[in-house]
Amino acid sequence: MLSYLHAFHAGNFADVQKHAALVLTLVMMQAKKSPIACFDSHAGSALYDLTSERARKTAEADAGVQRLWPLRPALASADWQPLLEVLRRHTGKDDQLQSYPGSPAWFAEFARPGDTITAFELHPTEGRSLEAWASSAGVRVVQQDGLTGLLKRLPPAQPRLLTLIDPSYEIKDDYGQVADTLIRAWQKCRHGVYLIWYPILTSGLQQPLIDALEKGPVRKILRSEVMLEQPPERGMVGSGMLVVNPPWGFEPRFAAMMNDLRGIDRLGITASQTWLVPE
């Protein structure tokens, strides 16, 4: 199925959590000079117009980044600043966010000379938008299933690896395929850092992914979840991130960022963090 378009969901509360984790990981990994091979398994478009018909149809950003933006002075952790600096360039004259970067754009914002970015996208419409942007951003676009493409390119030539895996999970089999891909990728490149996003659903469809990784061979998996205080009766009620091999010191710094979100009453979010699998 290729019906999913992230433009309907860009900038929602799940994107805030996901991209906060991605930016913090990038910044922390770049404390060392050695180059990083970056892979984005389901890249989507690089930029999303928050005023577009698609974005306004669901208005999910209104309860995510658009609600957070005017409340940003309440974010105590200094680790929010790199992300906020990027978002500031996406505002209009009224200081309102007009657009939102997708994951390949976040990678590109922080890439250094020597770092490489490979973005996989199978959807033809998303792929065309991505390619039009990527030509000037130094991002390699591959029109291929990202899970298959990732495994073919591991281990990378660079000494370090950062991978974001975040399919739409439109297909129930995606949960099992993500678990299998992560295990196989880890076996090929055990020192790599892997970020896996998953939705938390009223149906509980995400649980087999969690169970497979908890019982599997991959070690050192940090689990972070944010939940809506007033969830819908059906669908996504929360957002989860699994971080395999997080950089040293990531755990308390990311917890502080998510606690900032929990501490802002108007966001309506709770947060938790624990080790799914210890080292």
C-alpha positions as CSV (number, residue, x, y, z in Angstrom):
1,M,0.0,0.0,0.0
2,L,1.3,3.4,-0.9
3,S,-1.6,5.6,0.2
4,Y,0.1,7.2,3.2
5,L,1.1,10.8,2.9
6,H,2.8,12.4,5.9
7,A,1.6,15.9,4.9
8,F,-1.6,15.1,6.8
9,H,0.4,14.5,10.0
10,A,3.5,16.7,9.8
11,G,4.3,18.5,13.0
12,N,2.1,16.5,15.2
13,F,3.1,15.6,18.8
14,A,4.7,12.4,17.5
15,D,6.9,14.4,15.1
16,V,8.0,16.6,18.0
17,Q,9.2,13.5,20.0
18,K,10.7,11.8,17.0
19,H,12.7,14.8,15.8
20,A,13.7,15.8,19.3
21,A,15.3,12.4,19.6
22,L,16.9,12.6,16.1
23,V,18.4,16.1,16.7
24,L,19.8,15.2,20.1
25,T,21.3,12.0,18.8
26,L,22.9,13.9,15.9
27,V,24.3,16.6,18.1
28,M,25.7,14.2,20.6
29,M,27.3,11.9,18.0
30,Q,28.9,14.9,16.3
31,A,30.9,15.5,19.5
32,K,33.4,13.1,17.8
33,K,34.9,14.1,14.5
34,S,34.7,10.8,12.7
35,P,32.0,10.8,9.9
36,I,28.6,9.3,10.2
37,A,26.6,7.3,7.7
38,C,22.9,8.4,8.1
39,F,20.0,6.4,6.8
40,D,16.4,7.5,6.7
41,S,14.2,4.4,6.0
42,H,10.9,6.2,5.2
43,A,11.9,9.7,4.3
44,G,8.6,11.2,3.0
45,S,8.9,14.8,1.8
46,A,11.7,17.0,3.1
47,L,9.4,20.0,3.9
48,Y,5.7,20.3,4.7
49,D,3.6,23.4,4.3
50,L,1.6,23.7,7.5
51,T,-0.9,26.0,5.8
52,S,-1.6,23.6,3.0
53,E,-5.0,21.9,2.4
54,R,-3.6,18.5,3.5
55,A,-2.2,19.9,6.8
56,R,-5.3,21.9,7.6
57,K,-7.6,18.9,6.9
58,T,-6.3,17.1,10.0
59,A,-4.8,20.1,11.8
60,E,-2.6,17.7,13.7
61,A,0.2,20.2,14.0
62,D,-2.1,22.5,16.0
63,A,-1.8,20.0,18.9
64,G,1.9,19.4,18.3
65,V,4.6,21.9,17.1
66,Q,2.1,24.8,16.6
67,R,1.0,24.5,20.2
68,L,4.6,24.1,21.4
69,W,6.1,27.0,19.5
70,P,4.6,29.9,21.5
71,L,5.3,28.0,24.7
72,R,9.0,27.4,23.9
73,P,10.2,29.7,26.7
74,A,8.9,27.1,29.2
75,L,11.4,24.5,27.8
76,A,14.1,24.3,30.4
77,S,16.5,21.9,28.7
78,A,19.2,23.6,26.6
79,D,19.0,20.6,24.3
80,W,15.9,22.1,22.7
81,Q,17.8,25.0,21.3
82,P,19.3,23.3,18.1
83,L,15.8,22.2,17.1
84,L,14.2,25.6,17.9
85,E,16.9,27.4,15.9
86,V,16.0,25.3,12.8
87,L,12.2,25.9,13.4
88,R,12.8,29.6,13.7
89,R,13.8,29.7,10.0
90,H,10.3,28.3,9.1
91,T,8.3,31.1,10.6
92,G,6.6,34.0,8.9
93,K,6.5,37.7,9.8
94,D,4.0,37.0,12.5
95,D,6.4,34.5,14.2
96,Q,4.0,31.7,13.3
97,L,5.4,28.4,11.9
98,Q,4.6,28.2,8.1
99,S,6.4,25.0,7.3
100,Y,7.9,22.0,9.1
101,P,11.0,19.9,8.2
102,G,10.6,16.2,7.5
103,S,13.3,13.8,8.8
104,P,15.6,14.1,5.8
105,A,15.7,17.9,6.3
106,W,16.6,17.4,9.9
107,F,19.5,15.1,8.9
108,A,20.6,17.7,6.3
109,E,20.5,20.6,8.7
110,F,23.1,19.0,10.9
111,A,25.2,17.0,8.4
112,R,28.9,17.9,8.3
113,P,31.5,17.3,5.5
114,G,32.2,13.6,5.5
115,D,28.7,12.7,6.8
116,T,26.5,11.0,4.3
117,I,22.7,10.9,4.1
118,T,20.7,8.2,2.3
119,A,16.9,8.7,2.2
120,F,14.6,5.9,1.1
121,E,11.2,6.6,-0.2
122,L,8.9,4.3,-2.2
123,H,5.8,6.5,-2.6
124,P,6.1,8.1,-6.1
125,T,4.6,11.5,-5.1
126,E,6.7,11.8,-1.9
127,G,9.7,10.6,-3.9
128,R,9.4,13.3,-6.5
129,S,9.2,16.0,-3.9
130,L,12.1,14.6,-2.0
131,E,14.3,14.4,-5.1
132,A,13.5,18.0,-6.1
133,W,14.7,19.1,-2.7
134,A,17.6,16.7,-2.3
135,S,19.6,17.8,-5.3
136,S,20.8,20.9,-3.4
137,A,20.9,19.4,0.1
138,G,23.5,16.7,-0.4
139,V,21.1,13.9,0.2
140,R,21.0,10.7,-1.8
141,V,17.5,9.6,-2.6
142,V,16.7,5.9,-3.3
143,Q,13.3,4.9,-4.5
144,Q,13.1,1.6,-2.7
145,D,11.6,0.0,0.3
146,G,13.7,1.4,3.1
147,L,13.9,-1.8,5.2
148,T,15.3,-3.8,2.3
149,G,17.6,-1.0,1.1
150,L,19.1,-0.4,4.6
151,L,20.2,-4.0,5.0
152,K,21.8,-4.0,1.5
153,R,24.0,-1.0,2.6
154,L,25.3,-2.3,5.9
155,P,27.9,-2.0,7.2
156,P,28.6,1.4,5.8
157,A,32.0,2.8,4.7
158,Q,31.9,5.4,7.4
159,P,33.1,4.4,10.9
160,R,29.8,5.3,12.5
161,L,26.1,4.7,11.7
162,L,22.8,6.5,12.5
163,T,19.5,5.1,11.2
164,L,16.0,6.3,11.6
165,I,13.3,3.7,11.0
166,D,9.7,5.1,11.0
167,P,7.3,3.5,8.6
168,S,3.6,4.5,8.5
169,Y,2.6,1.1,9.9
170,E,-0.4,1.1,7.5
171,I,0.2,-2.6,7.1
172,K,0.1,-4.8,10.1
173,D,3.1,-6.8,8.9
174,D,5.2,-3.6,9.3
175,Y,5.7,-4.2,13.0
176,G,7.2,-7.6,12.5
177,Q,9.3,-6.5,9.6
178,V,10.7,-3.6,11.6
179,A,11.7,-5.9,14.4
180,D,13.3,-8.4,12.0
181,T,15.1,-5.6,10.1
182,L,16.5,-4.1,13.3
183,I,17.8,-7.4,14.5
184,R,19.5,-8.1,11.1
185,A,20.9,-4.6,10.9
186,W,22.3,-4.8,14.4
187,Q,23.9,-8.1,13.5
188,K,25.6,-6.5,10.6
189,C,26.6,-3.3,12.5
190,R,26.4,-3.7,16.2
191,H,27.9,-0.4,17.0
192,G,25.3,1.5,15.0
193,V,22.8,3.9,16.6
194,Y,19.2,3.0,15.6
195,L,16.1,5.1,16.2
196,I,12.8,3.3,15.8
197,W,9.5,5.2,15.9
198,Y,6.2,3.4,16.6
199,P,2.6,4.6,17.2
200,I,0.8,3.6,20.4
201,L,-2.6,2.5,19.4
202,T,-5.9,1.6,21.1
203,S,-5.7,-1.7,19.2
204,G,-2.3,-2.6,20.7
205,L,-0.9,-3.5,17.3
206,Q,2.5,-2.1,18.3
207,Q,3.0,-4.7,21.1
208,P,4.4,-7.5,18.9
209,L,7.2,-5.1,17.9
210,I,8.0,-4.4,21.5
211,D,7.8,-8.0,22.5
212,A,10.0,-9.2,19.6
213,L,12.8,-6.7,20.5
214,E,12.5,-7.3,24.2
215,K,13.0,-11.0,23.7
216,G,15.5,-10.7,20.8
217,P,19.3,-10.5,20.7
218,V,19.6,-6.7,20.4
219,R,21.0,-5.1,23.5
220,K,20.9,-1.6,25.0
221,I,17.4,-0.4,23.8
222,L,16.1,2.7,25.5
223,R,12.3,3.1,25.3
224,S,10.6,6.6,25.4
225,E,6.8,7.1,25.2
226,V,4.6,10.2,25.2
227,M,0.9,9.8,25.7
228,L,-2.1,12.1,25.1
229,E,-3.9,13.0,28.3
230,Q,-7.1,13.2,26.4
231,P,-6.7,10.4,23.8
232,P,-9.2,9.7,21.0
233,E,-11.4,6.6,21.4
234,R,-9.7,5.0,18.4
235,G,-6.4,5.3,16.7
236,M,-3.1,6.7,18.0
237,V,-3.1,7.7,21.6
238,G,0.7,8.0,22.0
239,S,4.1,8.0,20.4
240,G,7.0,5.7,21.1
241,M,10.8,5.9,20.4
242,L,13.2,3.0,20.7
243,V,16.9,4.1,20.8
244,V,19.4,1.4,20.3
245,N,23.0,2.2,21.4
246,P,22.1,5.7,22.5
247,P,25.2,8.0,22.8
248,W,26.7,8.1,26.3
249,G,24.6,10.6,28.4
250,F,21.6,10.5,26.1
251,E,19.3,8.9,28.6
252,P,19.1,11.8,31.2
253,R,19.2,14.5,28.5
254,F,16.3,13.1,26.5
255,A,14.3,12.4,29.6
256,A,14.7,16.1,30.6
257,M,13.5,17.2,27.1
258,M,10.4,14.9,27.4
259,N,9.8,16.0,31.0
260,D,9.7,19.6,29.7
261,L,6.8,18.6,27.5
262,R,5.0,16.9,30.4
263,G,5.5,20.0,32.5
264,I,3.6,22.3,30.1
265,D,-0.1,21.8,31.0
266,R,-1.4,23.2,27.7
267,L,0.3,20.5,25.7
268,G,-1.7,17.7,27.3
269,I,1.1,15.2,27.2
270,T,2.6,12.7,29.7
271,A,6.0,11.1,29.2
272,S,7.9,8.0,30.4
273,Q,11.2,6.5,29.8
274,T,12.8,3.2,30.7
275,W,15.2,0.5,29.4
276,L,13.4,-2.0,27.2
277,V,16.6,-4.1,27.0
278,P,19.7,-3.2,29.2
279,E,23.2,-3.4,28.0
